Amino acid sequence: MTEEEWIQTYRPKPHPEGESHGFEIDGECCLIEPSEVRILSEIPERFLWTLLEDDDGNLIIAAGNHRVNRIGYLQTVLPWHSGREVTEPEGVDEE
């Protein structure tokens, strides 16, 4: 799934307190910092996603709470289903 397909499918929410941490979708910051423990504790598990940097420096979005290569977290309107959902790095063609 591309990042654009992920945005259309799961509908990321803006940061709950209007903070700006540099990851914007449609002009609104959506990134929740790992240090924002109170906010993260209020997000149901299946609505939480992790923004990660892969080994090649590409950004990907993965369902759930990940710690390795984590940049921050995203909350969505719609939940993930299997926990294996992930976006493809930009520039990678799906076959």
Secondary structure in CASP SS format (residue, H / E / C, confidence):
PFRMAT SS
TARGET T0000
AUTHOR 0000-0000-0000
METHOD secondary structure of the structure
MODEL  1
M C 1.00
T C 1.00
E H 1.00
E H 1.00
E H 1.00
W H 1.00
I H 1.00
Q H 1.00
T H 1.00
Y H 1.00
R C 1.00
P E 1.00
K C 1.00
P C 1.00
H C 1.00
P C 1.00
E C 1.00
G C 1.00
E C 1.00
S C 1.00
H C 1.00
G C 1.00
F C 1.00
E E 1.00
I E 1.00
D C 1.00
G C 1.00
E E 1.00
C E 1.00
C C 1.00
L C 1.00
I E 1.00
E C 1.00
P C 1.00
S C 1.00
E C 1.00
V H 1.00
R H 1.00
I H 1.00
L H 1.00
S H 1.00
E C 1.00
I C 1.00
P C 1.00
E H 1.00
R H 1.00
F H 1.00
L E 1.00
W E 1.00
T E 1.00
L E 1.00
L E 1.00
E E 1.00
D C 1.00
D C 1.00
D C 1.00
G C 1.00
N C 1.00
L E 1.00
I E 1.00
I E 1.00
A E 1.00
A E 1.00
G C 1.00
N C 1.00
H C 1.00
R C 1.00
V C 1.00
N C 1.00
R E 1.00
I E 1.00
G E 1.00
Y E 1.00
L E 1.00
Q E 1.00
T E 1.00
V C 1.00
L C 1.00
P C 1.00
W C 1.00
H C 1.00
S C 1.00
G C 1.00
R C 1.00
E C 1.00
V E 1.00
T C 1.00
E C 1.00
P C 1.00
E C 1.00
G C 1.00
V C 1.00
D C 1.00
E C 1.00
E C 1.00
END
